Amino acid sequence: MFVLAVTVLAGCVMSETEQSGGSAEDAPTGGEDIRVEEDGEYYTFLDVEGNSYEAPLLESVPKCSYDFRYLTTDEATGYKSYRDVENNVTARMGIDVSEFQGEEIDWKQVKESGVEFVIIRLGYRAYGESGALVMDAMYEKNIRGALDAGLDVGVYFFSQAVSREEAEEEAAFVLEHIRDYEITGPVVYDTEEIKWDTARTDNNTDEEFTDFCKVFCDAVEQEGYDTMIYSNMKWMAFTLDMEELSEYDFWYADYYDVPQCPYDYRIWQYSETGVVPGINANVDLNLWFQKGE
């Protein structure tokens, strides 16, 4: 195939601060570089194991508009921050937790450390044959503690739906367990690959994974809550139909220094090894971008 000698820079720009953090070999590569060919545009990205992939850039899907020249990292804590005064875009600092962060979280200390929001795992559907709906063992304690500390709270549910009916059941399960709480953050549908094991969703088609996202989010939004879809770049590139989901917000996971996603997203989960006062385990760190607020 004849390749046009053209490379363009997407809207997500690497910051000077991030560039100065290591050698050229250490610098992140990926969705910032768009290659133009005769049959369209393509972007490359790395997965968590360092494997490189290439995918077509979908013209109709809203593009990432964040300018990562405004991304900074605190060298002492590893916390990232973002403030683009010119375009009136900032980011709030947040975490997400589940029973894996332990039974005792000092939520007051968490808030005092600078955390502004938390997304709490409400539950999950087991990925074995039974497909049982299971509450996170620490959901009730975590949500009460976070709300009492004055944090904005969202929730997420790990799906293993294999039918529209099961996606609806998952939405109903979540709604049942959030109605008594002040949920000011997103209600997130978490659909992802089960690595290193078989799963009840292994035979789902891409169309089904996409449809189940819509079923869950639409049902939750009908009750007045904001929703998001949790995903990583590989899932967005090769499984979900991003054109079908262009009207939904995304919570994007990417642990490289600069996000590789060429598409729009609202929250960036940038670390799974964060250290936050008040939590006696590693925790995921997030930036929630606020546009024009």
Contacts in CASP RR format, 6 or more apart in sequence:
PFRMAT RR
TARGET T0000
AUTHOR 0000-0000-0000
METHOD contacts of the structure
MODEL  1
MFVLAVTVLAGCVMSETEQSGGSAEDAPTGGEDIRVEEDGEYYTFLDVEG
NSYEAPLLESVPKCSYDFRYLTTDEATGYKSYRDVENNVTARMGIDVSEF
QGEEIDWKQVKESGVEFVIIRLGYRAYGESGALVMDAMYEKNIRGALDAG
LDVGVYFFSQAVSREEAEEEAAFVLEHIRDYEITGPVVYDTEEIKWDTAR
TDNNTDEEFTDFCKVFCDAVEQEGYDTMIYSNMKWMAFTLDMEELSEYDF
WYADYYDVPQCPYDYRIWQYSETGVVPGINANVDLNLWFQKGE
1 37 0 8 1.000
1 38 0 8 1.000
1 39 0 8 1.000
2 37 0 8 1.000
2 38 0 8 1.000
3 35 0 8 1.000
3 37 0 8 1.000
3 38 0 8 1.000
4 36 0 8 1.000
4 37 0 8 1.000
4 38 0 8 1.000
6 35 0 8 1.000
6 36 0 8 1.000
7 33 0 8 1.000
7 34 0 8 1.000
7 35 0 8 1.000
7 36 0 8 1.000
8 34 0 8 1.000
8 36 0 8 1.000
8 41 0 8 1.000
9 32 0 8 1.000
9 33 0 8 1.000
9 34 0 8 1.000
10 31 0 8 1.000
10 32 0 8 1.000
10 33 0 8 1.000
10 34 0 8 1.000
10 43 0 8 1.000
10 63 0 8 1.000
10 64 0 8 1.000
10 262 0 8 1.000
11 63 0 8 1.000
11 64 0 8 1.000
11 65 0 8 1.000
11 66 0 8 1.000
11 67 0 8 1.000
12 31 0 8 1.000
12 32 0 8 1.000
12 64 0 8 1.000
12 65 0 8 1.000
12 66 0 8 1.000
12 67 0 8 1.000
12 68 0 8 1.000
12 258 0 8 1.000
12 259 0 8 1.000
12 261 0 8 1.000
12 262 0 8 1.000
13 32 0 8 1.000
13 67 0 8 1.000
13 68 0 8 1.000
13 69 0 8 1.000
14 27 0 8 1.000
14 28 0 8 1.000
14 32 0 8 1.000
14 68 0 8 1.000
14 69 0 8 1.000
14 258 0 8 1.000
15 68 0 8 1.000
15 69 0 8 1.000
15 70 0 8 1.000
15 71 0 8 1.000
15 72 0 8 1.000
15 258 0 8 1.000
16 69 0 8 1.000
17 71 0 8 1.000
17 72 0 8 1.000
17 73 0 8 1.000
18 27 0 8 1.000
18 28 0 8 1.000
18 68 0 8 1.000
18 71 0 8 1.000
18 73 0 8 1.000
18 257 0 8 1.000
18 258 0 8 1.000
19 27 0 8 1.000
21 257 0 8 1.000
27 257 0 8 1.000
28 46 0 8 1.000
28 256 0 8 1.000
28 257 0 8 1.000
28 258 0 8 1.000
28 260 0 8 1.000
29 44 0 8 1.000
29 46 0 8 1.000
29 260 0 8 1.000
30 43 0 8 1.000
30 44 0 8 1.000
30 45 0 8 1.000
30 46 0 8 1.000
30 256 0 8 1.000
30 260 0 8 1.000
31 43 0 8 1.000
31 44 0 8 1.000
31 45 0 8 1.000
31 233 0 8 1.000
31 260 0 8 1.000
31 261 0 8 1.000
31 262 0 8 1.000
32 258 0 8 1.000
32 260 0 8 1.000
33 43 0 8 1.000
33 44 0 8 1.000
34 41 0 8 1.000
34 42 0 8 1.000
34 43 0 8 1.000
34 57 0 8 1.000
34 262 0 8 1.000
35 41 0 8 1.000
35 42 0 8 1.000
35 43 0 8 1.000
35 44 0 8 1.000
36 42 0 8 1.000
40 56 0 8 1.000
40 57 0 8 1.000
41 56 0 8 1.000
41 57 0 8 1.000
41 59 0 8 1.000
42 54 0 8 1.000
42 55 0 8 1.000
42 56 0 8 1.000
42 57 0 8 1.000
43 54 0 8 1.000
43 55 0 8 1.000
43 57 0 8 1.000
43 260 0 8 1.000
43 262 0 8 1.000
44 52 0 8 1.000
44 53 0 8 1.000
44 54 0 8 1.000
45 52 0 8 1.000
45 53 0 8 1.000
45 55 0 8 1.000
45 233 0 8 1.000
45 234 0 8 1.000
45 237 0 8 1.000
45 260 0 8 1.000
45 261 0 8 1.000
46 52 0 8 1.000
46 53 0 8 1.000
46 256 0 8 1.000
46 260 0 8 1.000
47 53 0 8 1.000
47 232 0 8 1.000
47 233 0 8 1.000
47 234 0 8 1.000
48 232 0 8 1.000
48 255 0 8 1.000
53 233 0 8 1.000
53 234 0 8 1.000
53 237 0 8 1.000
53 238 0 8 1.000
55 237 0 8 1.000
55 238 0 8 1.000
57 262 0 8 1.000
58 242 0 8 1.000
58 243 0 8 1.000
58 263 0 8 1.000
60 243 0 8 1.000
60 246 0 8 1.000
61 242 0 8 1.000
61 243 0 8 1.000
61 246 0 8 1.000
61 263 0 8 1.000
61 264 0 8 1.000
62 246 0 8 1.000
62 263 0 8 1.000
62 264 0 8 1.000
63 262 0 8 1.000
63 263 0 8 1.000
63 264 0 8 1.000
64 259 0 8 1.000
64 261 0 8 1.000
64 262 0 8 1.000
64 263 0 8 1.000
64 264 0 8 1.000
64 265 0 8 1.000
65 87 0 8 1.000
65 89 0 8 1.000
65 264 0 8 1.000
66 82 0 8 1.000
66 84 0 8 1.000
66 89 0 8 1.000
66 259 0 8 1.000
66 289 0 8 1.000
67 84 0 8 1.000
67 87 0 8 1.000
68 82 0 8 1.000
68 258 0 8 1.000
68 259 0 8 1.000
70 82 0 8 1.000
70 83 0 8 1.000
70 84 0 8 1.000
70 89 0 8 1.000
71 80 0 8 1.000
71 81 0 8 1.000
71 82 0 8 1.000
71 258 0 8 1.000
72 80 0 8 1.000
72 81 0 8 1.000
72 82 0 8 1.000
73 79 0 8 1.000
73 80 0 8 1.000
73 81 0 8 1.000
73 257 0 8 1.000
74 80 0 8 1.000
74 81 0 8 1.000
77 275 0 8 1.000
78 271 0 8 1.000
78 274 0 8 1.000
78 285 0 8 1.000
79 93 0 8 1.000
79 285 0 8 1.000
80 91 0 8 1.000
80 270 0 8 1.000
80 285 0 8 1.000
80 287 0 8 1.000
81 91 0 8 1.000
81 93 0 8 1.000
81 287 0 8 1.000
82 89 0 8 1.000
82 90 0 8 1.000
82 91 0 8 1.000
82 287 0 8 1.000
82 289 0 8 1.000
83 89 0 8 1.000
83 90 0 8 1.000
83 91 0 8 1.000
84 90 0 8 1.000
88 291 0 8 1.000
88 292 0 8 1.000
88 293 0 8 1.000
89 289 0 8 1.000
89 290 0 8 1.000
89 291 0 8 1.000
89 292 0 8 1.000
90 289 0 8 1.000
90 290 0 8 1.000
90 293 0 8 1.000
91 268 0 8 1.000
91 287 0 8 1.000
91 288 0 8 1.000
91 289 0 8 1.000
91 290 0 8 1.000
92 116 0 8 1.000
92 117 0 8 1.000
92 287 0 8 1.000
92 288 0 8 1.000
92 290 0 8 1.000
93 114 0 8 1.000
93 115 0 8 1.000
93 116 0 8 1.000
93 117 0 8 1.000
93 285 0 8 1.000
93 286 0 8 1.000
93 287 0 8 1.000
94 115 0 8 1.000
94 116 0 8 1.000
94 117 0 8 1.000
94 118 0 8 1.000
94 119 0 8 1.000
94 285 0 8 1.000
94 286 0 8 1.000
94 287 0 8 1.000
94 288 0 8 1.000
95 110 0 8 1.000
95 115 0 8 1.000
95 118 0 8 1.000
95 119 0 8 1.000
95 276 0 8 1.000
95 279 0 8 1.000
95 283 0 8 1.000
95 284 0 8 1.000
95 285 0 8 1.000
95 286 0 8 1.000
96 118 0 8 1.000
96 119 0 8 1.000
96 120 0 8 1.000
96 121 0 8 1.000
96 156 0 8 1.000
96 269 0 8 1.000
96 283 0 8 1.000
96 284 0 8 1.000
96 286 0 8 1.000
97 105 0 8 1.000
97 118 0 8 1.000
97 119 0 8 1.000
97 120 0 8 1.000
97 121 0 8 1.000
97 138 0 8 1.000
97 142 0 8 1.000
97 279 0 8 1.000
97 283 0 8 1.000
97 284 0 8 1.000
98 120 0 8 1.000
98 121 0 8 1.000
98 136 0 8 1.000
98 138 0 8 1.000
99 121 0 8 1.000
99 136 0 8 1.000
99 137 0 8 1.000
99 138 0 8 1.000
100 281 0 8 1.000
101 138 0 8 1.000
101 279 0 8 1.000
101 280 0 8 1.000
101 281 0 8 1.000
101 283 0 8 1.000
102 138 0 8 1.000
102 280 0 8 1.000
102 281 0 8 1.000
103 138 0 8 1.000
103 141 0 8 1.000
104 280 0 8 1.000
105 142 0 8 1.000
105 145 0 8 1.000
105 278 0 8 1.000
105 279 0 8 1.000
106 277 0 8 1.000
106 278 0 8 1.000
106 279 0 8 1.000
107 145 0 8 1.000
107 146 0 8 1.000
107 148 0 8 1.000
107 149 0 8 1.000
107 151 0 8 1.000
107 278 0 8 1.000
108 149 0 8 1.000
109 277 0 8 1.000
109 278 0 8 1.000
110 118 0 8 1.000
110 146 0 8 1.000
110 149 0 8 1.000
110 151 0 8 1.000
110 276 0 8 1.000
110 277 0 8 1.000
110 278 0 8 1.000
110 279 0 8 1.000
111 149 0 8 1.000
111 150 0 8 1.000
111 151 0 8 1.000
112 277 0 8 1.000
113 276 0 8 1.000
113 277 0 8 1.000
113 278 0 8 1.000
115 151 0 8 1.000
115 276 0 8 1.000
116 151 0 8 1.000
116 152 0 8 1.000
116 288 0 8 1.000
117 151 0 8 1.000
117 152 0 8 1.000
117 153 0 8 1.000
117 154 0 8 1.000
117 185 0 8 1.000
117 286 0 8 1.000
117 288 0 8 1.000
118 142 0 8 1.000
118 146 0 8 1.000
118 151 0 8 1.000
118 152 0 8 1.000
118 153 0 8 1.000
118 154 0 8 1.000
119 153 0 8 1.000
119 154 0 8 1.000
119 155 0 8 1.000
119 156 0 8 1.000
119 185 0 8 1.000
119 186 0 8 1.000
119 188 0 8 1.000
119 251 0 8 1.000
119 267 0 8 1.000
119 286 0 8 1.000
120 136 0 8 1.000
120 139 0 8 1.000
120 142 0 8 1.000
120 143 0 8 1.000
120 146 0 8 1.000
120 153 0 8 1.000
120 154 0 8 1.000
120 155 0 8 1.000
120 156 0 8 1.000
121 136 0 8 1.000
121 139 0 8 1.000
121 155 0 8 1.000
121 156 0 8 1.000
121 157 0 8 1.000
121 158 0 8 1.000
122 135 0 8 1.000
122 136 0 8 1.000
122 139 0 8 1.000
122 155 0 8 1.000
122 156 0 8 1.000
122 157 0 8 1.000
122 174 0 8 1.000
122 177 0 8 1.000
122 178 0 8 1.000
123 133 0 8 1.000
123 134 0 8 1.000
123 135 0 8 1.000
123 136 0 8 1.000
123 139 0 8 1.000
123 157 0 8 1.000
123 158 0 8 1.000
124 133 0 8 1.000
124 134 0 8 1.000
124 136 0 8 1.000
124 157 0 8 1.000
124 158 0 8 1.000
124 159 0 8 1.000
124 160 0 8 1.000
125 131 0 8 1.000
125 132 0 8 1.000
125 133 0 8 1.000
125 134 0 8 1.000
125 158 0 8 1.000
125 159 0 8 1.000
125 160 0 8 1.000
125 161 0 8 1.000
125 166 0 8 1.000
125 170 0 8 1.000
126 132 0 8 1.000
126 134 0 8 1.000
126 160 0 8 1.000
127 160 0 8 1.000
127 194 0 8 1.000
127 197 0 8 1.000
127 199 0 8 1.000
127 200 0 8 1.000
127 201 0 8 1.000
128 160 0 8 1.000
128 199 0 8 1.000
128 200 0 8 1.000
129 200 0 8 1.000
131 160 0 8 1.000
131 200 0 8 1.000
133 169 0 8 1.000
133 170 0 8 1.000
133 173 0 8 1.000
135 177 0 8 1.000
136 142 0 8 1.000
139 155 0 8 1.000
139 177 0 8 1.000
143 153 0 8 1.000
143 155 0 8 1.000
143 181 0 8 1.000
146 153 0 8 1.000
147 153 0 8 1.000
147 181 0 8 1.000
147 182 0 8 1.000
152 184 0 8 1.000
152 185 0 8 1.000
153 181 0 8 1.000
153 182 0 8 1.000
153 183 0 8 1.000
153 184 0 8 1.000
153 185 0 8 1.000
154 183 0 8 1.000
154 184 0 8 1.000
154 185 0 8 1.000
154 186 0 8 1.000
154 187 0 8 1.000
154 188 0 8 1.000
155 174 0 8 1.000
155 178 0 8 1.000
155 183 0 8 1.000
155 187 0 8 1.000
155 188 0 8 1.000
156 187 0 8 1.000
156 188 0 8 1.000
156 189 0 8 1.000
156 190 0 8 1.000
156 230 0 8 1.000
156 251 0 8 1.000
157 170 0 8 1.000
157 173 0 8 1.000
157 174 0 8 1.000
157 187 0 8 1.000
157 188 0 8 1.000
157 189 0 8 1.000
157 190 0 8 1.000
157 216 0 8 1.000
158 190 0 8 1.000
158 192 0 8 1.000
159 167 0 8 1.000
159 170 0 8 1.000
159 189 0 8 1.000
159 190 0 8 1.000
159 191 0 8 1.000
159 212 0 8 1.000
159 216 0 8 1.000
160 199 0 8 1.000
160 200 0 8 1.000
160 201 0 8 1.000
161 167 0 8 1.000
161 169 0 8 1.000
161 170 0 8 1.000
161 191 0 8 1.000
161 201 0 8 1.000
161 212 0 8 1.000
161 216 0 8 1.000
162 200 0 8 1.000
162 201 0 8 1.000
162 203 0 8 1.000
162 204 0 8 1.000
162 208 0 8 1.000
164 211 0 8 1.000
164 212 0 8 1.000
164 215 0 8 1.000
166 212 0 8 1.000
167 211 0 8 1.000
167 212 0 8 1.000
167 215 0 8 1.000
167 216 0 8 1.000
168 215 0 8 1.000
168 216 0 8 1.000
168 219 0 8 1.000
170 189 0 8 1.000
170 216 0 8 1.000
171 215 0 8 1.000
171 216 0 8 1.000
171 219 0 8 1.000
171 220 0 8 1.000
172 219 0 8 1.000
174 187 0 8 1.000
174 220 0 8 1.000
175 219 0 8 1.000
175 220 0 8 1.000
175 223 0 8 1.000
175 225 0 8 1.000
178 187 0 8 1.000
178 225 0 8 1.000
183 225 0 8 1.000
185 226 0 8 1.000
186 225 0 8 1.000
186 226 0 8 1.000
186 227 0 8 1.000
186 228 0 8 1.000
186 249 0 8 1.000
186 251 0 8 1.000
186 266 0 8 1.000
186 267 0 8 1.000
187 220 0 8 1.000
187 225 0 8 1.000
187 226 0 8 1.000
187 227 0 8 1.000
187 228 0 8 1.000
188 227 0 8 1.000
188 228 0 8 1.000
188 229 0 8 1.000
188 230 0 8 1.000
188 251 0 8 1.000
189 212 0 8 1.000
189 213 0 8 1.000
189 216 0 8 1.000
189 217 0 8 1.000
189 227 0 8 1.000
189 228 0 8 1.000
189 229 0 8 1.000
189 230 0 8 1.000
190 230 0 8 1.000
191 209 0 8 1.000
191 212 0 8 1.000
191 213 0 8 1.000
191 229 0 8 1.000
191 230 0 8 1.000
191 231 0 8 1.000
191 235 0 8 1.000
191 240 0 8 1.000
192 230 0 8 1.000
192 231 0 8 1.000
192 232 0 8 1.000
192 235 0 8 1.000
193 234 0 8 1.000
193 235 0 8 1.000
193 239 0 8 1.000
194 201 0 8 1.000
194 202 0 8 1.000
201 209 0 8 1.000
204 212 0 8 1.000
206 238 0 8 1.000
206 239 0 8 1.000
206 240 0 8 1.000
206 241 0 8 1.000
207 241 0 8 1.000
209 239 0 8 1.000
209 240 0 8 1.000
210 239 0 8 1.000
210 240 0 8 1.000
210 241 0 8 1.000
210 244 0 8 1.000
210 245 0 8 1.000
213 229 0 8 1.000
213 240 0 8 1.000
213 245 0 8 1.000
213 248 0 8 1.000
214 244 0 8 1.000
214 245 0 8 1.000
214 248 0 8 1.000
216 227 0 8 1.000
217 227 0 8 1.000
217 229 0 8 1.000
217 248 0 8 1.000
220 227 0 8 1.000
221 227 0 8 1.000
226 249 0 8 1.000
227 248 0 8 1.000
227 249 0 8 1.000
228 248 0 8 1.000
228 249 0 8 1.000
228 250 0 8 1.000
228 251 0 8 1.000
228 266 0 8 1.000
228 267 0 8 1.000
229 240 0 8 1.000
229 245 0 8 1.000
229 248 0 8 1.000
229 249 0 8 1.000
229 250 0 8 1.000
229 251 0 8 1.000
230 250 0 8 1.000
230 251 0 8 1.000
230 253 0 8 1.000
231 240 0 8 1.000
231 250 0 8 1.000
231 251 0 8 1.000
231 252 0 8 1.000
231 253 0 8 1.000
232 252 0 8 1.000
232 253 0 8 1.000
232 254 0 8 1.000
233 252 0 8 1.000
233 254 0 8 1.000
233 260 0 8 1.000
233 261 0 8 1.000
236 242 0 8 1.000
236 250 0 8 1.000
236 252 0 8 1.000
236 261 0 8 1.000
236 263 0 8 1.000
242 263 0 8 1.000
249 265 0 8 1.000
249 266 0 8 1.000
250 263 0 8 1.000
250 264 0 8 1.000
250 265 0 8 1.000
250 266 0 8 1.000
250 267 0 8 1.000
251 265 0 8 1.000
251 266 0 8 1.000
251 267 0 8 1.000
251 269 0 8 1.000
251 286 0 8 1.000
252 259 0 8 1.000
252 261 0 8 1.000
252 265 0 8 1.000
252 267 0 8 1.000
252 268 0 8 1.000
252 269 0 8 1.000
253 269 0 8 1.000
254 260 0 8 1.000
254 261 0 8 1.000
254 268 0 8 1.000
254 269 0 8 1.000
254 270 0 8 1.000
255 270 0 8 1.000
255 271 0 8 1.000
255 272 0 8 1.000
259 265 0 8 1.000
259 268 0 8 1.000
259 270 0 8 1.000
265 289 0 8 1.000
266 288 0 8 1.000
266 289 0 8 1.000
267 286 0 8 1.000
267 287 0 8 1.000
267 288 0 8 1.000
267 289 0 8 1.000
268 286 0 8 1.000
268 287 0 8 1.000
268 289 0 8 1.000
269 284 0 8 1.000
269 285 0 8 1.000
269 286 0 8 1.000
270 285 0 8 1.000
270 286 0 8 1.000
270 287 0 8 1.000
271 284 0 8 1.000
271 285 0 8 1.000
272 282 0 8 1.000
272 284 0 8 1.000
273 282 0 8 1.000
274 282 0 8 1.000
274 283 0 8 1.000
274 284 0 8 1.000
274 285 0 8 1.000
275 282 0 8 1.000
275 283 0 8 1.000
276 283 0 8 1.000
276 285 0 8 1.000
END
